[in-house]
Amino acid sequence: MVIEAAVAGLGFALVPRYLIEQELVVDRLRVVFDRPMQTENSYYLVVPEGKLENPVSQAFRAWITAQVG
C-alpha cells in the first residue's frame, strides 16, 4: 500500500529497492535518497524439523545466503 500511495503521488516511501524495481524501470517512481539504510530488522530462514540435512534444503540455504550476503 505504501508503494501504491507513492505511485499515486501521495508522498515519499521508504522501501527496499528490490520491491520497486519495475516501478523504477518504467519511471513510475524515482529514488530521491540513494543511500542504504541499516535497520534492526532481521530475516530468518526456517526449515521444517528433520529437513535441515536434506540436500535441497542445504542448496536453497546456500543460494539464499549468497543472494543476501
PDB file of N, CA, C, O and CB in Angstrom:
ATOM      1  N   MET A   1       0.822  -1.182   0.000  1.00  0.00           N
ATOM      2  CA  MET A   1       0.000   0.000   0.000  1.00  0.00           C
ATOM      3  C   MET A   1       0.869   1.250   0.000  1.00  0.00           C
ATOM      4  O   MET A   1       0.517   2.263  -0.605  1.00  0.00           O
ATOM      5  CB  MET A   1      -0.937  -0.005   1.198  1.00  0.00           C
ATOM      6  N   VAL A   2       2.000   1.172   0.679  1.00  0.00           N
ATOM      7  CA  VAL A   2       2.898   2.324   0.725  1.00  0.00           C
ATOM      8  C   VAL A   2       3.431   2.637  -0.675  1.00  0.00           C
ATOM      9  O   VAL A   2       3.496   3.797  -1.081  1.00  0.00           O
ATOM     10  CB  VAL A   2       4.067   2.063   1.702  1.00  0.00           C
ATOM     11  N   ILE A   3       3.807   1.597  -1.395  1.00  0.00           N
ATOM     12  CA  ILE A   3       4.332   1.795  -2.748  1.00  0.00           C
ATOM     13  C   ILE A   3       3.258   2.388  -3.650  1.00  0.00           C
ATOM     14  O   ILE A   3       3.527   3.327  -4.399  1.00  0.00           O
ATOM     15  CB  ILE A   3       4.847   0.464  -3.335  1.00  0.00           C
ATOM     16  N   GLU A   4       2.053   1.854  -3.585  1.00  0.00           N
ATOM     17  CA  GLU A   4       0.970   2.372  -4.418  1.00  0.00           C
ATOM     18  C   GLU A   4       0.630   3.822  -4.062  1.00  0.00           C
ATOM     19  O   GLU A   4       0.281   4.612  -4.939  1.00  0.00           O
ATOM     20  CB  GLU A   4      -0.274   1.492  -4.270  1.00  0.00           C
ATOM     21  N   ALA A   5       0.733   4.166  -2.790  1.00  0.00           N
ATOM     22  CA  ALA A   5       0.492   5.554  -2.388  1.00  0.00           C
ATOM     23  C   ALA A   5       1.553   6.469  -2.995  1.00  0.00           C
ATOM     24  O   ALA A   5       1.231   7.563  -3.459  1.00  0.00           O
ATOM     25  CB  ALA A   5       0.488   5.683  -0.845  1.00  0.00           C
ATOM     26  N   ALA A   6       2.803   6.037  -2.996  1.00  0.00           N
ATOM     27  CA  ALA A   6       3.865   6.851  -3.596  1.00  0.00           C
ATOM     28  C   ALA A   6       3.657   6.980  -5.102  1.00  0.00           C
ATOM     29  O   ALA A   6       3.844   8.060  -5.663  1.00  0.00           O
ATOM     30  CB  ALA A   6       5.250   6.239  -3.300  1.00  0.00           C
ATOM     31  N   VAL A   7       3.272   5.884  -5.759  1.00  0.00           N
ATOM     32  CA  VAL A   7       2.999   5.918  -7.199  1.00  0.00           C
ATOM     33  C   VAL A   7       1.863   6.892  -7.499  1.00  0.00           C
ATOM     34  O   VAL A   7       1.877   7.577  -8.521  1.00  0.00           O
ATOM     35  CB  VAL A   7       2.648   4.505  -7.723  1.00  0.00           C
ATOM     36  N   ALA A   8       0.877   6.950  -6.601  1.00  0.00           N
ATOM     37  CA  ALA A   8      -0.263   7.843  -6.786  1.00  0.00           C
ATOM     38  C   ALA A   8       0.083   9.297  -6.482  1.00  0.00           C
ATOM     39  O   ALA A   8      -0.758  10.183  -6.635  1.00  0.00           O
ATOM     40  CB  ALA A   8      -1.413   7.400  -5.909  1.00  0.00           C
ATOM     41  N   GLY A   9       1.320   9.543  -6.053  1.00  0.00           N
ATOM     42  CA  GLY A   9       1.738  10.914  -5.797  1.00  0.00           C
ATOM     43  C   GLY A   9       1.396  11.430  -4.420  1.00  0.00           C
ATOM     44  O   GLY A   9       1.364  12.641  -4.199  1.00  0.00           O
ATOM     45  N   LEU A  10       1.137  10.521  -3.483  1.00  0.00           N
ATOM     46  CA  LEU A  10       0.725  10.933  -2.142  1.00  0.00           C
ATOM     47  C   LEU A  10       1.889  11.196  -1.196  1.00  0.00           C
ATOM     48  O   LEU A  10       1.671  11.578  -0.046  1.00  0.00           O
ATOM     49  CB  LEU A  10      -0.161   9.886  -1.550  1.00  0.00           C
ATOM     50  N   GLY A  11       3.120  10.999  -1.657  1.00  0.00           N
ATOM     51  CA  GLY A  11       4.254  11.277  -0.782  1.00  0.00           C
ATOM     52  C   GLY A  11       5.424  10.357  -1.054  1.00  0.00           C
ATOM     53  O   GLY A  11       5.495   9.692  -2.088  1.00  0.00           O
ATOM     54  N   PHE A  12       6.331  10.336  -0.108  1.00  0.00           N
ATOM     55  CA  PHE A  12       7.543   9.526  -0.178  1.00  0.00           C
ATOM     56  C   PHE A  12       7.306   8.184   0.494  1.00  0.00           C
ATOM     57  O   PHE A  12       6.397   8.033   1.310  1.00  0.00           O
ATOM     58  CB  PHE A  12       8.733  10.256   0.479  1.00  0.00           C
ATOM     59  N   ALA A  13       8.143   7.208   0.135  1.00  0.00           N
ATOM     60  CA  ALA A  13       8.066   5.892   0.765  1.00  0.00           C
ATOM     61  C   ALA A  13       9.478   5.383   1.011  1.00  0.00           C
ATOM     62  O   ALA A  13      10.346   5.495   0.145  1.00  0.00           O
ATOM     63  CB  ALA A  13       7.260   4.891  -0.115  1.00  0.00           C
ATOM     64  N   LEU A  14       9.701   4.834   2.171  1.00  0.00           N
ATOM     65  CA  LEU A  14      10.963   4.168   2.481  1.00  0.00           C
ATOM     66  C   LEU A  14      10.747   2.675   2.302  1.00  0.00           C
ATOM     67  O   LEU A  14      10.112   2.022   3.131  1.00  0.00           O
ATOM     68  CB  LEU A  14      11.456   4.505   3.937  1.00  0.00           C
ATOM     69  N   VAL A  15      11.278   2.145   1.220  1.00  0.00           N
ATOM     70  CA  VAL A  15      11.092   0.723   0.918  1.00  0.00           C
ATOM     71  C   VAL A  15      12.385   0.160   0.344  1.00  0.00           C
ATOM     72  O   VAL A  15      13.200   0.909  -0.193  1.00  0.00           O
ATOM     73  CB  VAL A  15       9.910   0.508  -0.075  1.00  0.00           C
ATOM     74  N   PRO A  16      12.581  -1.148   0.451  1.00  0.00           N
ATOM     75  CA  PRO A  16      13.741  -1.757  -0.186  1.00  0.00           C
ATOM     76  C   PRO A  16      13.651  -1.607  -1.707  1.00  0.00           C
ATOM     77  O   PRO A  16      12.577  -1.748  -2.291  1.00  0.00           O
ATOM     78  CB  PRO A  16      13.853  -3.246   0.205  1.00  0.00           C
ATOM     79  N   ARG A  17      14.770  -1.326  -2.325  1.00  0.00           N
ATOM     80  CA  ARG A  17      14.807  -1.098  -3.776  1.00  0.00           C
ATOM     81  C   ARG A  17      14.229  -2.284  -4.547  1.00  0.00           C
ATOM     82  O   ARG A  17      13.547  -2.090  -5.554  1.00  0.00           O
ATOM     83  CB  ARG A  17      16.246  -0.832  -4.235  1.00  0.00           C
ATOM     84  N   TYR A  18      14.493  -3.521  -4.085  1.00  0.00           N
ATOM     85  CA  TYR A  18      14.038  -4.681  -4.838  1.00  0.00           C
ATOM     86  C   TYR A  18      12.518  -4.743  -4.957  1.00  0.00           C
ATOM     87  O   TYR A  18      11.999  -5.410  -5.852  1.00  0.00           O
ATOM     88  CB  TYR A  18      14.548  -5.941  -4.191  1.00  0.00           C
ATOM     89  N   LEU A  19      11.804  -4.067  -4.079  1.00  0.00           N
ATOM     90  CA  LEU A  19      10.343  -4.069  -4.158  1.00  0.00           C
ATOM     91  C   LEU A  19       9.803  -3.107  -5.207  1.00  0.00           C
ATOM     92  O   LEU A  19       8.630  -3.187  -5.574  1.00  0.00           O
ATOM     93  CB  LEU A  19       9.759  -3.722  -2.816  1.00  0.00           C
ATOM     94  N   ILE A  20      10.638  -2.205  -5.690  1.00  0.00           N
ATOM     95  CA  ILE A  20      10.159  -1.199  -6.643  1.00  0.00           C
ATOM     96  C   ILE A  20      10.952  -1.202  -7.942  1.00  0.00           C
ATOM     97  O   ILE A  20      10.925  -0.218  -8.681  1.00  0.00           O
ATOM     98  CB  ILE A  20      10.222   0.177  -6.018  1.00  0.00           C
ATOM     99  N   GLU A  21      11.653  -2.286  -8.232  1.00  0.00           N
ATOM    100  CA  GLU A  21      12.472  -2.334  -9.451  1.00  0.00           C
ATOM    101  C   GLU A  21      11.642  -2.031 -10.692  1.00  0.00           C
ATOM    102  O   GLU A  21      12.065  -1.234 -11.530  1.00  0.00           O
ATOM    103  CB  GLU A  21      13.137  -3.708  -9.593  1.00  0.00           C
ATOM    104  N   GLN A  22      10.476  -2.644 -10.828  1.00  0.00           N
ATOM    105  CA  GLN A  22       9.654  -2.428 -12.018  1.00  0.00           C
ATOM    106  C   GLN A  22       9.181  -0.976 -12.103  1.00  0.00           C
ATOM    107  O   GLN A  22       9.175  -0.389 -13.185  1.00  0.00           O
ATOM    108  CB  GLN A  22       8.446  -3.377 -12.011  1.00  0.00           C
ATOM    109  N   GLU A  23       8.792  -0.404 -10.985  1.00  0.00           N
ATOM    110  CA  GLU A  23       8.349   0.994 -10.979  1.00  0.00           C
ATOM    111  C   GLU A  23       9.476   1.932 -11.385  1.00  0.00           C
ATOM    112  O   GLU A  23       9.232   2.955 -12.025  1.00  0.00           O
ATOM    113  CB  GLU A  23       7.823   1.380  -9.596  1.00  0.00           C
ATOM    114  N   LEU A  24      10.708   1.592 -11.017  1.00  0.00           N
ATOM    115  CA  LEU A  24      11.854   2.401 -11.407  1.00  0.00           C
ATOM    116  C   LEU A  24      12.131   2.280 -12.905  1.00  0.00           C
ATOM    117  O   LEU A  24      12.451   3.268 -13.565  1.00  0.00           O
ATOM    118  CB  LEU A  24      13.090   1.989 -10.607  1.00  0.00           C
ATOM    119  N   VAL A  25      12.006   1.071 -13.433  1.00  0.00           N
ATOM    120  CA  VAL A  25      12.269   0.834 -14.856  1.00  0.00           C
ATOM    121  C   VAL A  25      11.313   1.635 -15.731  1.00  0.00           C
ATOM    122  O   VAL A  25      11.724   2.200 -16.744  1.00  0.00           O
ATOM    123  CB  VAL A  25      12.151  -0.660 -15.182  1.00  0.00           C
ATOM    124  N   VAL A  26      10.050   1.686 -15.349  1.00  0.00           N
ATOM    125  CA  VAL A  26       9.047   2.371 -16.181  1.00  0.00           C
ATOM    126  C   VAL A  26       8.806   3.815 -15.719  1.00  0.00           C
ATOM    127  O   VAL A  26       7.838   4.449 -16.141  1.00  0.00           O
ATOM    128  CB  VAL A  26       7.722   1.591 -16.156  1.00  0.00           C
ATOM    129  N   ASP A  27       9.668   4.321 -14.869  1.00  0.00           N
ATOM    130  CA  ASP A  27       9.612   5.711 -14.389  1.00  0.00           C
ATOM    131  C   ASP A  27       8.327   6.061 -13.641  1.00  0.00           C
ATOM    132  O   ASP A  27       7.874   7.205 -13.683  1.00  0.00           O
ATOM    133  CB  ASP A  27       9.767   6.646 -15.551  1.00  0.00           C
ATOM    134  N   ARG A  28       7.746   5.089 -12.963  1.00  0.00           N
ATOM    135  CA  ARG A  28       6.592   5.392 -12.113  1.00  0.00           C
ATOM    136  C   ARG A  28       7.061   5.965 -10.778  1.00  0.00           C
ATOM    137  O   ARG A  28       6.345   6.734 -10.136  1.00  0.00           O
ATOM    138  CB  ARG A  28       5.732   4.126 -11.884  1.00  0.00           C
ATOM    139  N   LEU A  29       8.279   5.579 -10.365  1.00  0.00           N
ATOM    140  CA  LEU A  29       8.895   6.094  -9.147  1.00  0.00           C
ATOM    141  C   LEU A  29      10.340   6.446  -9.452  1.00  0.00           C
ATOM    142  O   LEU A  29      10.904   5.992 -10.448  1.00  0.00           O
ATOM    143  CB  LEU A  29       8.805   5.061  -7.983  1.00  0.00           C
ATOM    144  N   ARG A  30      10.929   7.249  -8.596  1.00  0.00           N
ATOM    145  CA  ARG A  30      12.352   7.531  -8.704  1.00  0.00           C
ATOM    146  C   ARG A  30      12.945   7.598  -7.306  1.00  0.00           C
ATOM    147  O   ARG A  30      12.270   7.929  -6.331  1.00  0.00           O
ATOM    148  CB  ARG A  30      12.607   8.851  -9.480  1.00  0.00           C
ATOM    149  N   VAL A  31      14.209   7.278  -7.242  1.00  0.00           N
ATOM    150  CA  VAL A  31      14.933   7.288  -5.976  1.00  0.00           C
ATOM    151  C   VAL A  31      15.339   8.729  -5.689  1.00  0.00           C
ATOM    152  O   VAL A  31      15.954   9.388  -6.527  1.00  0.00           O
ATOM    153  CB  VAL A  31      16.187   6.336  -6.018  1.00  0.00           C
ATOM    154  N   VAL A  32      14.990   9.212  -4.499  1.00  0.00           N
ATOM    155  CA  VAL A  32      15.359  10.581  -4.141  1.00  0.00           C
ATOM    156  C   VAL A  32      16.433  10.620  -3.060  1.00  0.00           C
ATOM    157  O   VAL A  32      17.028  11.668  -2.807  1.00  0.00           O
ATOM    158  CB  VAL A  32      14.135  11.346  -3.674  1.00  0.00           C
ATOM    159  N   PHE A  33      16.675   9.499  -2.437  1.00  0.00           N
ATOM    160  CA  PHE A  33      17.684   9.415  -1.387  1.00  0.00           C
ATOM    161  C   PHE A  33      18.389   8.084  -1.563  1.00  0.00           C
ATOM    162  O   PHE A  33      18.012   7.093  -0.938  1.00  0.00           O
ATOM    163  CB  PHE A  33      17.052   9.553   0.053  1.00  0.00           C
ATOM    164  N   ASP A  34      19.413   8.054  -2.413  1.00  0.00           N
ATOM    165  CA  ASP A  34      20.072   6.803  -2.790  1.00  0.00           C
ATOM    166  C   ASP A  34      21.196   6.457  -1.821  1.00  0.00           C
ATOM    167  O   ASP A  34      22.378   6.543  -2.152  1.00  0.00           O
ATOM    168  CB  ASP A  34      20.622   6.900  -4.214  1.00  0.00           C
ATOM    169  N   ARG A  35      20.801   6.069  -0.632  1.00  0.00           N
ATOM    170  CA  ARG A  35      21.774   5.712   0.394  1.00  0.00           C
ATOM    171  C   ARG A  35      21.215   4.541   1.196  1.00  0.00           C
ATOM    172  O   ARG A  35      20.119   4.638   1.747  1.00  0.00           O
ATOM    173  CB  ARG A  35      22.095   6.931   1.323  1.00  0.00           C
ATOM    174  N   PRO A  36      21.949   3.445   1.266  1.00  0.00           N
ATOM    175  CA  PRO A  36      21.452   2.300   2.043  1.00  0.00           C
ATOM    176  C   PRO A  36      21.212   2.697   3.500  1.00  0.00           C
ATOM    177  O   PRO A  36      21.967   3.474   4.085  1.00  0.00           O
ATOM    178  CB  PRO A  36      22.451   1.121   1.972  1.00  0.00           C
ATOM    179  N   MET A  37      20.168   2.155   4.052  1.00  0.00           N
ATOM    180  CA  MET A  37      19.847   2.425   5.451  1.00  0.00           C
ATOM    181  C   MET A  37      19.851   1.110   6.211  1.00  0.00           C
ATOM    182  O   MET A  37      19.210   0.142   5.802  1.00  0.00           O
ATOM    183  CB  MET A  37      18.471   3.144   5.590  1.00  0.00           C
ATOM    184  N   GLN A  38      20.566   1.084   7.304  1.00  0.00           N
ATOM    185  CA  GLN A  38      20.591  -0.114   8.127  1.00  0.00           C
ATOM    186  C   GLN A  38      19.405  -0.091   9.083  1.00  0.00           C
ATOM    187  O   GLN A  38      19.002   0.962   9.577  1.00  0.00           O
ATOM    188  CB  GLN A  38      21.924  -0.224   8.905  1.00  0.00           C
ATOM    189  N   THR A  39      18.866  -1.261   9.328  1.00  0.00           N
ATOM    190  CA  THR A  39      17.752  -1.378  10.268  1.00  0.00           C
ATOM    191  C   THR A  39      18.091  -2.438  11.309  1.00  0.00           C
ATOM    192  O   THR A  39      19.085  -3.155  11.194  1.00  0.00           O
ATOM    193  CB  THR A  39      16.426  -1.732   9.527  1.00  0.00           C
ATOM    194  N   GLU A  40      17.271  -2.515  12.287  1.00  0.00           N
ATOM    195  CA  GLU A  40      17.429  -3.544  13.308  1.00  0.00           C
ATOM    196  C   GLU A  40      16.628  -4.794  12.956  1.00  0.00           C
ATOM    197  O   GLU A  40      16.614  -5.760  13.720  1.00  0.00           O
ATOM    198  CB  GLU A  40      16.998  -3.009  14.675  1.00  0.00           C
ATOM    199  N   ASN A  41      15.966  -4.778  11.810  1.00  0.00           N
ATOM    200  CA  ASN A  41      15.168  -5.920  11.382  1.00  0.00           C
ATOM    201  C   ASN A  41      16.063  -7.071  10.949  1.00  0.00           C
ATOM    202  O   ASN A  41      17.213  -6.863  10.564  1.00  0.00           O
ATOM    203  CB  ASN A  41      14.229  -5.521  10.243  1.00  0.00           C
ATOM    204  N   SER A  42      15.541  -8.253  11.014  1.00  0.00           N
ATOM    205  CA  SER A  42      16.280  -9.447  10.616  1.00  0.00           C
ATOM    206  C   SER A  42      15.396 -10.338   9.766  1.00  0.00           C
ATOM    207  O   SER A  42      14.169 -10.245   9.809  1.00  0.00           O
ATOM    208  CB  SER A  42      16.792 -10.214  11.848  1.00  0.00           C
ATOM    209  N   TYR A  43      16.030 -11.196   8.999  1.00  0.00           N
ATOM    210  CA  TYR A  43      15.332 -12.217   8.235  1.00  0.00           C
ATOM    211  C   TYR A  43      15.753 -13.563   8.789  1.00  0.00           C
ATOM    212  O   TYR A  43      16.897 -13.744   9.206  1.00  0.00           O
ATOM    213  CB  TYR A  43      15.636 -12.107   6.703  1.00  0.00           C
ATOM    214  N   TYR A  44      14.835 -14.494   8.791  1.00  0.00           N
ATOM    215  CA  TYR A  44      15.119 -15.824   9.297  1.00  0.00           C
ATOM    216  C   TYR A  44      14.719 -16.855   8.258  1.00  0.00           C
ATOM    217  O   TYR A  44      13.651 -16.759   7.655  1.00  0.00           O
ATOM    218  CB  TYR A  44      14.387 -16.076  10.628  1.00  0.00           C
ATOM    219  N   LEU A  45      15.568 -17.829   8.055  1.00  0.00           N
ATOM    220  CA  LEU A  45      15.247 -18.957   7.193  1.00  0.00           C
ATOM    221  C   LEU A  45      14.803 -20.083   8.107  1.00  0.00           C
ATOM    222  O   LEU A  45      15.551 -20.532   8.976  1.00  0.00           O
ATOM    223  CB  LEU A  45      16.471 -19.384   6.289  1.00  0.00           C
ATOM    224  N   VAL A  46      13.588 -20.525   7.899  1.00  0.00           N
ATOM    225  CA  VAL A  46      13.010 -21.559   8.747  1.00  0.00           C
ATOM    226  C   VAL A  46      12.852 -22.834   7.931  1.00  0.00           C
ATOM    227  O   VAL A  46      12.334 -22.814   6.815  1.00  0.00           O
ATOM    228  CB  VAL A  46      11.646 -21.104   9.336  1.00  0.00           C
ATOM    229  N   VAL A  47      13.308 -23.941   8.508  1.00  0.00           N
ATOM    230  CA  VAL A  47      13.269 -25.234   7.834  1.00  0.00           C
ATOM    231  C   VAL A  47      12.474 -26.188   8.709  1.00  0.00           C
ATOM    232  O   VAL A  47      12.655 -26.207   9.926  1.00  0.00           O
ATOM    233  CB  VAL A  47      14.710 -25.785   7.555  1.00  0.00           C
ATOM    234  N   PRO A  48      11.594 -26.983   8.101  1.00  0.00           N
ATOM    235  CA  PRO A  48      10.836 -27.953   8.904  1.00  0.00           C
ATOM    236  C   PRO A  48      11.772 -28.902   9.653  1.00  0.00           C
ATOM    237  O   PRO A  48      12.851 -29.258   9.178  1.00  0.00           O
ATOM    238  CB  PRO A  48       9.878 -28.760   8.006  1.00  0.00           C
ATOM    239  N   GLU A  49      11.325 -29.286  10.815  1.00  0.00           N
ATOM    240  CA  GLU A  49      12.102 -30.211  11.629  1.00  0.00           C
ATOM    241  C   GLU A  49      12.398 -31.473  10.821  1.00  0.00           C
ATOM    242  O   GLU A  49      11.506 -32.036  10.186  1.00  0.00           O
ATOM    243  CB  GLU A  49      11.348 -30.560  12.940  1.00  0.00           C
ATOM    244  N   GLY A  50      13.641 -31.908  10.848  1.00  0.00           N
ATOM    245  CA  GLY A  50      14.033 -33.107  10.131  1.00  0.00           C
ATOM    246  C   GLY A  50      14.467 -32.861   8.693  1.00  0.00           C
ATOM    247  O   GLY A  50      14.905 -33.795   8.021  1.00  0.00           O
ATOM    248  N   LYS A  51      14.357 -31.642   8.207  1.00  0.00           N
ATOM    249  CA  LYS A  51      14.723 -31.334   6.818  1.00  0.00           C
ATOM    250  C   LYS A  51      16.017 -30.538   6.705  1.00  0.00           C
ATOM    251  O   LYS A  51      16.428 -30.180   5.601  1.00  0.00           O
ATOM    252  CB  LYS A  51      13.607 -30.567   6.154  1.00  0.00           C
ATOM    253  N   LEU A  52      16.652 -30.263   7.818  1.00  0.00           N
ATOM    254  CA  LEU A  52      17.859 -29.442   7.803  1.00  0.00           C
ATOM    255  C   LEU A  52      18.971 -30.071   6.981  1.00  0.00           C
ATOM    256  O   LEU A  52      19.727 -29.357   6.321  1.00  0.00           O
ATOM    257  CB  LEU A  52      18.342 -29.203   9.213  1.00  0.00           C
ATOM    258  N   GLU A  53      19.086 -31.381   7.009  1.00  0.00           N
ATOM    259  CA  GLU A  53      20.155 -32.073   6.285  1.00  0.00           C
ATOM    260  C   GLU A  53      19.741 -32.487   4.881  1.00  0.00           C
ATOM    261  O   GLU A  53      20.546 -33.090   4.170  1.00  0.00           O
ATOM    262  CB  GLU A  53      20.594 -33.293   7.058  1.00  0.00           C
ATOM    263  N   ASN A  54      18.541 -32.192   4.459  1.00  0.00           N
ATOM    264  CA  ASN A  54      18.057 -32.505   3.124  1.00  0.00           C
ATOM    265  C   ASN A  54      18.895 -31.744   2.095  1.00  0.00           C
ATOM    266  O   ASN A  54      19.092 -30.539   2.254  1.00  0.00           O
ATOM    267  CB  ASN A  54      16.548 -32.153   2.984  1.00  0.00           C
ATOM    268  N   PRO A  55      19.397 -32.405   1.043  1.00  0.00           N
ATOM    269  CA  PRO A  55      20.244 -31.739   0.049  1.00  0.00           C
ATOM    270  C   PRO A  55      19.566 -30.534  -0.616  1.00  0.00           C
ATOM    271  O   PRO A  55      20.228 -29.532  -0.885  1.00  0.00           O
ATOM    272  CB  PRO A  55      20.651 -32.732  -1.014  1.00  0.00           C
ATOM    273  N   VAL A  56      18.280 -30.616  -0.879  1.00  0.00           N
ATOM    274  CA  VAL A  56      17.570 -29.490  -1.488  1.00  0.00           C
ATOM    275  C   VAL A  56      17.522 -28.324  -0.507  1.00  0.00           C
ATOM    276  O   VAL A  56      17.717 -27.170  -0.888  1.00  0.00           O
ATOM    277  CB  VAL A  56      16.135 -29.904  -1.914  1.00  0.00           C
ATOM    278  N   SER A  57      17.262 -28.635   0.752  1.00  0.00           N
ATOM    279  CA  SER A  57      17.238 -27.607   1.786  1.00  0.00           C
ATOM    280  C   SER A  57      18.606 -26.945   1.919  1.00  0.00           C
ATOM    281  O   SER A  57      18.693 -25.723   2.045  1.00  0.00           O
ATOM    282  CB  SER A  57      16.804 -28.209   3.131  1.00  0.00           C
ATOM    283  N   GLN A  58      19.662 -27.732   1.890  1.00  0.00           N
ATOM    284  CA  GLN A  58      21.017 -27.197   2.003  1.00  0.00           C
ATOM    285  C   GLN A  58      21.362 -26.326   0.796  1.00  0.00           C
ATOM    286  O   GLN A  58      21.985 -25.275   0.942  1.00  0.00           O
ATOM    287  CB  GLN A  58      22.033 -28.340   2.139  1.00  0.00           C
ATOM    288  N   ALA A  59      20.955 -26.768  -0.400  1.00  0.00           N
ATOM    289  CA  ALA A  59      21.237 -25.986  -1.609  1.00  0.00           C
ATOM    290  C   ALA A  59      20.503 -24.655  -1.570  1.00  0.00           C
ATOM    291  O   ALA A  59      21.064 -23.617  -1.921  1.00  0.00           O
ATOM    292  CB  ALA A  59      20.839 -26.772  -2.870  1.00  0.00           C
ATOM    293  N   PHE A  60      19.253 -24.690  -1.145  1.00  0.00           N
ATOM    294  CA  PHE A  60      18.493 -23.442  -1.059  1.00  0.00           C
ATOM    295  C   PHE A  60      19.108 -22.510  -0.030  1.00  0.00           C
ATOM    296  O   PHE A  60      19.246 -21.311  -0.277  1.00  0.00           O
ATOM    297  CB  PHE A  60      17.027 -23.723  -0.706  1.00  0.00           C
ATOM    298  N   ARG A  61      19.478 -23.052   1.119  1.00  0.00           N
ATOM    299  CA  ARG A  61      20.095 -22.229   2.166  1.00  0.00           C
ATOM    300  C   ARG A  61      21.383 -21.576   1.660  1.00  0.00           C
ATOM    301  O   ARG A  61      21.626 -20.397   1.921  1.00  0.00           O
ATOM    302  CB  ARG A  61      20.391 -23.082   3.416  1.00  0.00           C
ATOM    303  N   ALA A  62      22.203 -22.334   0.942  1.00  0.00           N
ATOM    304  CA  ALA A  62      23.446 -21.769   0.391  1.00  0.00           C
ATOM    305  C   ALA A  62      23.129 -20.678  -0.633  1.00  0.00           C
ATOM    306  O   ALA A  62      23.769 -19.626  -0.639  1.00  0.00           O
ATOM    307  CB  ALA A  62      24.311 -22.882  -0.263  1.00  0.00           C
ATOM    308  N   TRP A  63      22.142 -20.927  -1.498  1.00  0.00           N
ATOM    309  CA  TRP A  63      21.795 -19.952  -2.522  1.00  0.00           C
ATOM    310  C   TRP A  63      21.248 -18.662  -1.920  1.00  0.00           C
ATOM    311  O   TRP A  63      21.673 -17.572  -2.305  1.00  0.00           O
ATOM    312  CB  TRP A  63      20.781 -20.545  -3.480  1.00  0.00           C
ATOM    313  N   ILE A  64      20.309 -18.772  -0.977  1.00  0.00           N
ATOM    314  CA  ILE A  64      19.696 -17.569  -0.410  1.00  0.00           C
ATOM    315  C   ILE A  64      20.711 -16.787   0.404  1.00  0.00           C
ATOM    316  O   ILE A  64      20.672 -15.556   0.416  1.00  0.00           O
ATOM    317  CB  ILE A  64      18.487 -17.935   0.463  1.00  0.00           C
ATOM    318  N   THR A  65      21.612 -17.469   1.079  1.00  0.00           N
ATOM    319  CA  THR A  65      22.657 -16.782   1.834  1.00  0.00           C
ATOM    320  C   THR A  65      23.568 -16.004   0.890  1.00  0.00           C
ATOM    321  O   THR A  65      23.964 -14.881   1.203  1.00  0.00           O
ATOM    322  CB  THR A  65      23.479 -17.790   2.665  1.00  0.00           C
ATOM    323  N   ALA A  66      23.901 -16.579  -0.247  1.00  0.00           N
ATOM    324  CA  ALA A  66      24.738 -15.886  -1.227  1.00  0.00           C
ATOM    325  C   ALA A  66      24.011 -14.658  -1.802  1.00  0.00           C
ATOM    326  O   ALA A  66      24.640 -13.637  -2.080  1.00  0.00           O
ATOM    327  CB  ALA A  66      25.136 -16.852  -2.365  1.00  0.00           C
ATOM    328  N   GLN A  67      22.706 -14.762  -1.974  1.00  0.00           N
ATOM    329  CA  GLN A  67      21.939 -13.660  -2.545  1.00  0.00           C
ATOM    330  C   GLN A  67      21.901 -12.444  -1.614  1.00  0.00           C
ATOM    331  O   GLN A  67      21.986 -11.306  -2.075  1.00  0.00           O
ATOM    332  CB  GLN A  67      20.520 -14.120  -2.855  1.00  0.00           C
ATOM    333  N   VAL A  68      21.776 -12.679  -0.334  1.00  0.00           N
ATOM    334  CA  VAL A  68      21.648 -11.575   0.615  1.00  0.00           C
ATOM    335  C   VAL A  68      22.968 -11.195   1.258  1.00  0.00           C
ATOM    336  O   VAL A  68      23.060 -10.184   1.953  1.00  0.00           O
ATOM    337  CB  VAL A  68      20.658 -11.930   1.684  1.00  0.00           C
ATOM    338  N   GLY A  69      23.988 -12.003   1.028  1.00  0.00           N
ATOM    339  CA  GLY A  69      25.289 -11.757   1.637  1.00  0.00           C
ATOM    340  C   GLY A  69      25.913 -10.510   1.112  1.00  0.00           C
ATOM    341  O   GLY A  69      27.018 -10.153   1.522  1.00  0.00           O
TER     342      GLY A  69
END
